Amino acid sequence: MNGGSDIVGLLRGMPFIGELDDEALSAIASTASLVSAADGDVFYLEDDDSYDVYFVVSGVVAVWLELPNYERYSELLTMRSGSLFGALSFLDGARRDMRTTARERSLVLRFHGPLLKAVSVSNPAAGRAVYQLLGTAAARNARDISIEMRNLLAERA
């Protein structure tokens, strides 16, 4: 992959964003970079003050949570190619409440949160598409995490 044109190509395959004109796609692409991660690399930790959003291009990324009275972190969500993570902190401005790590060599598209917000404000069509995509991803991830939390609680009962 060779940077800007590859990023635009990835964006064209995303729901909502892929329908934008070239100017909006280029603006969103300017906020992103490709990141290669080795197995175990951390994208963010609990309480991080980071608003970046990530899209899994290839590989596997896990979301972990430390549960009270539990001796280890619990994996709540496994994400593969096409998954987005990190949307909640971007959307609500809160610190991270979970950690994410690569579970194998992975390639992710990292959107720089403050730059993505600025593009969303300056280009209303891009902003609508970004917020539709991230809202949908956040809802899906929250639903999946809720199911996994119920399963973990049932195991502990």
Secondary structure, 3 states (H helix, E strand, C coil): CCCHHHHHHHHHCCCCHHHCCHHHHHHHHCCEEEEEECCCCEEECCCCCCCCEEEEEECCEEEEEECCCCCCEEEEEEECCCCEECHHHHHHCCCCCCEEEECCCEEEEEECHHHHHHHHHHCHHHHHHHHHHHHHHHHHHHHHHHHHHHHHHHHHC
